[in-house]
Amino acid sequence: MKAKFCLKLKLSLMMASLLAMTALSFGQAGTDVKTAADDTGHATKKAAVATGHATKKAAVKTGDATETAAKDTGKATEKAADKTGDATKTAAKDTGKGVKKVGHGVKKGAEKTGDEMK
């Protein structure tokens, strides 16, 4: 009977130590998971901050490029308008000269017609 008791006692102690080791290993796993989660959270925060800074820099550069392009476009438009104005002025002068010549020719023709009618 004593042998059975000792055997049961040994079996109970082994089971208890197995349960204790299991609990400890699960506790360690829980700590490892928490540490990994903390590390992931920290890395995610760093990545978000870095992304925010990069986005801000890109926005500033885009704004600067847009401003430069707008100024260049304005200058080009102004030059084109000046050239168009100059060309229109020249064309108007040339048209006026042509009309004047045609008017002079019409006047001469009318005078000749008037002379012949007399």
C-alpha positions in Angstrom: 0.0 0.0 0.0 2.8 2.3 0.7 4.2 1.7 -2.7 1.0 2.6 -4.3 0.9 5.8 -2.3 4.4 6.7 -3.3 3.7 6.0 -6.9 0.5 8.1 -6.7 2.5 10.8 -5.0 5.2 10.8 -7.6 2.6 10.8 -10.4 0.8 13.8 -8.7 4.1 15.7 -8.3 5.0 15.1 -11.9 1.6 16.3 -13.1 1.9 19.3 -10.8 5.3 20.2 -12.1 4.1 19.6 -15.7 1.2 22.0 -15.1 3.5 24.6 -13.5 5.9 24.4 -16.5 3.0 24.7 -18.9 1.8 27.8 -17.1 5.2 29.3 -17.0 5.7 28.7 -20.7 2.3 30.2 -21.6 3.2 33.2 -19.3 6.5 33.6 -21.2 4.6 33.3 -24.5 2.3 36.0 -23.4 5.2 38.3 -22.5 6.8 37.6 -25.8 3.6 38.4 -27.7 3.2 41.7 -25.7 6.8 42.6 -26.5 6.3 41.9 -30.2 3.1 43.9 -30.2 4.9 46.8 -28.5 7.8 46.6 -31.0 5.3 46.5 -33.9 3.4 49.5 -32.5 6.6 51.5 -32.1 7.8 50.6 -35.6 4.4 51.5 -37.1 4.5 54.9 -35.3 8.0 55.6 -36.7 6.9 54.6 -40.2 3.8 56.8 -40.0 5.8 59.8 -38.8 8.4 59.3 -41.5 5.6 59.0 -44.1 4.1 62.2 -42.9 7.3 64.1 -43.2 8.0 62.7 -46.7 4.4 63.7 -47.7 4.9 67.2 -46.4 8.2 67.6 -48.2 6.6 66.3 -51.5 3.7 68.7 -51.1 6.1 71.6 -50.6 8.1 70.6 -53.7 4.9 70.2 -55.7 3.7 73.6 -54.6 7.0 75.2 -55.6 7.0 73.5 -59.0 3.4 74.6 -59.6 4.3 78.2 -58.7 7.3 78.2 -61.0 5.2 76.6 -63.8 2.5 79.2 -63.3 5.0 82.1 -63.5 6.6 80.6 -66.7 3.2 80.1 -68.3 2.2 83.7 -67.4 5.4 85.0 -69.0 4.9 82.9 -72.1 1.3 84.0 -72.4 2.3 87.7 -72.0 4.9 87.3 -74.8 2.5 85.6 -77.1 -0.1 88.3 -76.5 2.5 91.0 -77.3 3.5 89.3 -80.5 -0.2 88.8 -81.4 -0.8 92.5 -80.7 2.2 93.5 -82.8 1.1 91.3 -85.7 -2.4 92.6 -85.5 -1.2 96.2 -85.6 1.0 95.5 -88.6 -1.8 93.7 -90.4 -4.1 96.6 -89.7 -1.6 99.1 -91.2 -1.1 96.9 -94.2 -4.8 96.5 -94.6 -5.2 100.3 -94.3 -2.6 100.8 -97.0 -4.3 98.3 -99.3 -7.7 99.9 -98.7 -6.2 103.4 -99.4 -4.7 102.1 -102.7 -8.0 100.5 -103.7 -9.8 103.7 -102.8 -7.4 105.7 -104.9 -7.9 103.3 -107.8 -11.7 103.6 -107.5 -11.4 107.4 -107.4 -9.4 107.4 -110.6 -11.8 105.0 -112.2 -14.7 107.2 -111.2 -13.0 110.3 -112.5 -12.3 108.6 -115.8 -15.9 107.4 -116.0 -17.0 110.9 -115.2 -14.8 112.4 -117.9 -16.1 109.9 -120.5 -19.6 110.7 -119.5 -19.2 114.4 -120.2 
